[in-house]
Amino acid sequence: MSLSIIVILIFCGAICNVISAIFGIGGGVLIVPVLKTLFPNYPIQMIAATSLTIVMGTALINLILLRHQHIQINVKNLLFWSVGMIIGVQLGFQWSFLLPEKWISLLFITTLLVLAIKTLIASHNEKKVSPSPKNEYIKGLLICLFGGNIAGITGIGGGSIMAPLINQLHSVKASQIALYTNAMMVIGGLGNLYGYLSKVPPHTLHSWQIGYVDFMIVGIMVCSSFVMSFFSMKCRAVLSPAMIKKSLAFILLFIAGYMFTISFIG
């Protein structure tokens, strides 16, 4: 691995921590296109597996720091919705080995476009927060089932999908979204990670690879993510919820456009 690639991975890991802490997304929307660009010979499953592992590491770091900010969430809701995400991730994991690579890329791009538009619209409408009604257990479960399925197929990690979806639930405040999604990325990703680690790939590229996960890339990016985490929490404190939503929407649109370019044009 060249020095220039290592520098890019360090920078990418730092940026992933920022967007995870501020927007509640794990960074998979950024990691997948970057890895696809830097390592064009890697199979899409290896990119997805490595991305998911980095996302889980970044999410765990931010989850610990967010808890120190004393943000309260409904633990019962978290556990119940996480069940849906775990099931969805496992289904998506199996689908990722059956679908053609172009279809996975197209699903990735389409998902980002839909979520970007929905998030941009939501940034202009103030959501009324209400106590958790009974039907939100089922609604949240179905939302997480869908989000986990897309995450398992594409390797996004779930945060970029779950953040705007969780925002649709009336019992969730804007300040709670990042805590919910980071926790779900850790819980929901465990089953998928085990699947990627236990599968035997057709080719092993180097000794740092276990299953479909490249732990050399993971180590570099998670370490840079940890160093950046303290700055990320300071940024989170100064941005308004409306600004966060608008910024997230434009980030998703940019990455969707870039992914379309390298997958279908470049």
Long-range contacts (C-beta under 8 A, 24 or more apart in sequence): 1-216, 5-38, 6-220, 8-34, 8-38, 9-34, 9-38, 9-217, 9-220, 9-221, 9-224, 10-220, 10-221, 10-224, 11-224, 12-221, 12-224, 13-54, 13-58, 13-220, 13-221, 13-222, 13-223, 13-224, 13-225, 13-228, 14-224, 14-225, 14-227, 14-228, 15-228, 16-54, 16-55, 16-58, 16-221, 16-225, 17-58, 17-61, 17-62, 17-224, 17-225, 17-226, 17-228, 17-229, 17-232, 18-228, 18-231, 18-232, 18-235, 19-248, 19-251, 20-55, 20-58, 20-59, 20-62, 20-159, 20-178, 20-182, 20-225, 20-232, 21-62, 21-65, 21-66, 21-178, 21-229, 21-232, 21-233, 21-235, 21-236, 22-178, 22-232, 22-235, 22-236, 22-239, 22-244, 22-247, 23-159, 23-160, 23-163, 23-178, 23-244, 23-247, 23-248, 23-251, 24-159, 24-162, 24-163, 24-166, 24-177, 24-178, 24-179, 24-180, 24-181, 24-182, 25-157, 25-159, 25-160, 25-163, 25-181, 25-248, 26-55, 26-56, 26-58, 26-59, 26-156, 26-157, 26-158, 26-159, 26-160, 26-181, 26-182, 26-185, 27-54, 27-55, 27-58, 27-157, 27-159, 28-52, 28-54, 28-55, 28-151, 28-154, 28-155, 28-156, 28-157, 28-158, 28-159, 28-160, 29-112, 29-156, 29-160, 29-251, 29-252, 29-255, 30-255, 31-55, 31-157, 31-221, 32-108, 32-154, 32-155, 32-156, 32-259, 33-255, 33-258, 33-259, 33-262, 35-217, 36-259, 36-262, 36-263, 37-262, 42-205, 42-214, 43-101, 43-201, 43-212, 44-96, 44-101, 44-104, 44-105, 44-155, 45-96, 45-97, 45-196, 45-201, 45-212, 46-201, 46-212, 46-213, 46-214, 47-155, 48-96, 48-153, 48-154, 48-155, 48-196, 48-212, 49-155, 49-193, 49-196, 49-197, 49-211, 49-212, 49-213, 50-212, 50-213, 50-214, 50-217, 50-218, 51-155, 51-156, 51-157, 52-151, 52-155, 52-157, 52-189, 52-192, 52-193, 52-196, 53-189, 53-193, 53-196, 53-213, 53-215, 53-218, 54-217, 54-218, 54-221, 54-222, 54-225, 55-156, 55-157, 55-158, 55-159, 55-185, 55-189, 56-157, 56-185, 56-186, 56-189, 56-190, 56-193, 57-218, 57-221, 57-222, 57-225, 58-221, 58-222, 58-225, 59-157, 59-159, 59-181, 59-182, 59-183, 59-185, 59-186, 59-189, 60-182, 60-186, 61-222, 61-225, 61-226, 61-229, 62-178, 62-182, 62-229, 62-232, 63-179, 63-182, 63-183, 63-186, 65-229, 65-230, 65-233, 66-178, 66-179, 66-182, 66-233, 67-179, 69-233, 71-175, 71-176, 71-179, 72-176, 73-176, 73-179, 73-180, 73-183, 74-132, 74-171, 77-132, 77-136, 77-137, 77-140, 77-171, 78-180, 78-183, 78-184, 80-137, 80-140, 80-141, 81-140, 81-141, 81-143, 81-144, 81-180, 81-184, 82-144, 82-183, 82-184, 82-187, 82-188, 83-141, 83-144, 84-140, 84-141, 84-142, 84-143, 84-144, 84-145, 84-148, 85-144, 85-145, 85-147, 85-148, 85-151, 85-158, 85-162, 85-184, 85-187, 85-188, 86-148, 86-187, 86-188, 86-190, 86-191, 87-145, 87-148, 88-144, 88-145, 88-146, 88-147, 88-148, 88-149, 88-150, 88-151, 88-152, 88-188, 89-148, 89-149, 89-151, 89-152, 89-158, 89-188, 89-189, 89-191, 89-192, 90-148, 90-152, 90-191, 90-192, 90-195, 91-148, 91-149, 91-152, 92-148, 92-149, 92-150, 92-151, 92-152, 92-153, 92-154, 92-192, 93-152, 93-153, 93-191, 93-192, 93-195, 93-196, 94-152, 95-149, 95-152, 95-153, 96-152, 96-153, 96-154, 96-155, 99-153, 102-263, 102-264, 104-153, 104-154, 105-259, 105-263, 105-264, 106-263, 107-150, 107-153, 107-154, 108-154, 108-156, 108-259, 109-256, 109-259, 109-260, 109-263, 111-150, 111-154, 111-156, 111-161, 112-160, 112-252, 112-253, 112-255, 112-256, 112-259, 113-252, 113-253, 113-256, 115-160, 115-161, 115-164, 115-165, 115-252, 116-248, 116-249, 116-250, 116-252, 116-253, 116-256, 117-249, 118-164, 119-164, 119-167, 119-245, 119-248, 119-249, 119-252, 120-245, 120-246, 120-249, 120-250, 122-164, 122-167, 122-245, 123-242, 123-245, 123-246, 123-249, 127-167, 127-170, 127-174, 128-170, 129-170, 129-171, 129-172, 129-173, 130-170, 130-171, 131-171, 132-171, 133-170, 133-171, 136-169, 136-170, 136-171, 139-169, 140-166, 140-169, 143-168, 143-169, 144-184, 144-188, 148-188, 151-188, 151-192, 152-192, 157-185, 157-189, 158-184, 158-185, 158-188, 158-189, 159-184, 159-185, 160-252, 163-248, 164-248, 174-241, 174-244, 175-241, 178-236
